[in-house]
Amino acid sequence: MNGFDYEFPVRIHFGRGCFEESLRRELSKYGETVMLAYGGGSLKRTGLYGKVAGILQEAGKKVVDFAGIMPNPTYEKVQEGARLARQNNVSFILAVGGGSVSDCCKIVSAQACLDADIWDYEYASRQVPTAFIPMGVVVTASGTGSEQNNGAVITHEAKQLKSALWGAYADFSILDPDLTRTVPMRQVISGAFDTLSHCMETYFGRPEEVNLSDEINEAVQRNTIRNLRAITANPDDDEVRSELMWASAMGENGILKLGKQTDFQCHMIEHQLGAYTDCNHGQGLAVLHPTLYRHIYKSAEPKFRRWAREVWGASSAEEGIDALENLIREVGLPGTLAEMNITLDDDTVQAIARSTFVMPGCCKQLQADEIAEILREVK
């Protein structure tokens, strides 16, 4: 794809090699003290940290490091970031990494401006924050689409909940496909499957009748499947990396959700699985999706038949689900929890099932006993 700028509502800078120029252009709009947020050591090992820090210094910014954001960001980490932001009078947050980094920073941005505990503020008081520290995102690992919206998934370890919180929209997001080379291939594959999952979770929501949003969605799914296979075959294909990065953005920038009540039941189950096991998100989705769909497809069989035909070239809903499962195997994603070295005893299965939020957009309203059955089947 050719490079472009786009805003809906996040300002997007997309294209190979756009990172440095786009970041320099944006930094002039913000204050002096910048929190540079990132995850593990890969940012420094690959030299990207030095490039970002250098650009910040050239722009006359004072840098406050916020490192160590984990793949499943915790509520404790959010609070650490908020304290750091307050103590240093941070005027801008720059999140560099994948969805975990941007998710964490969205809530740090809100919590730093809020006197109340943000979890209680949103879940007990049913309010959403309105004041934020401005933030921007440099994406290195695509798949979550987190840089496109103001939702975040945070693990509250004390409550054993992995749940959504609402925070800041990034003012801008930089999507330079070259930066995806800084992360391992297993993360690229896992992220691409997360993109496909986002699309499917939106597609199978209501209404089930044919509509333009879903027809666009079918095209994004086909694109993701084709390029997921292509990146597995040739990790050095720059065009494929570009396509996967924009497909990720399309999955979560709101376009596919226009006029839709989304499903996201698989995400809800995986979130609670992650709350108890800290499992990899994309891999957990890959394990769950085929089994979940075999449990629910008869409740929306015409839509599953159309999906099988338009996305997979299959003739029945069952064949479409089989094709999804075959793709998971083909690209090296796990098909069982055992392949992820996760073992669940029945008490944990029941606890996960009972604490899973049942989504109103799913074509079948699952009960805790059926969620438990799904978890047992994927063990």
Number of C-alpha atoms within 10 A of each C-alpha: 11 8 13 10 11 12 13 11 14 18 18 22 22 23 20 18 14 17 21 13 11 20 21 15 10 13 19 12 9 14 14 17 19 24 25 21 22 27 19 13 11 15 20 13 11 14 11 16 17 13 14 20 16 13 17 21 12 10 14 14 20 17 19 17 15 20 17 14 22 14 17 22 25 22 21 14 21 25 18 14 25 21 15 18 25 13 10 14 16 22 18 24 27 28 28 26 25 26 26 24 28 37 29 30 36 30 30 28 28 23 27 25 16 16 9 12 10 25 21 11 15 16 12 9 10 9 13 15 18 10 14 20 21 21 23 26 28 25 26 23 27 33 29 28 25 28 34 27 22 17 19 24 22 25 25 17 13 9 8 16 21 27 17 17 19 20 25 26 26 27 17 24 30 23 29 25 26 16 20 22 16 17 17 11 14 14 18 25 24 27 27 27 27 25 30 26 23 26 28 23 22 25 28 23 23 16 16 17 8 10 12 11 16 26 15 15 25 21 15 25 25 15 17 24 20 14 22 28 15 17 21 17 11 12 14 12 13 15 16 21 26 24 19 27 29 22 26 29 23 21 28 21 19 16 16 23 20 12 14 20 19 24 23 23 25 26 23 20 26 28 28 24 27 20 22 19 14 17 20 17 20 25 26 26 25 27 24 23 25 22 19 22 17 14 16 16 19 15 13 16 16 15 20 24 20 19 25 22 16 17 20 19 13 18 14 17 23 19 17 24 24 17 18 19 19 13 17 22 13 12 18 13 22 20 23 18 21 13 13 16 9 12 13 17 9 12 9 15 22 18 16 26 24 16 16 24 18 21 19 16 19 22 21 17 14 18 13 19 13 14 23 19 16 21 25 15 13 16 19
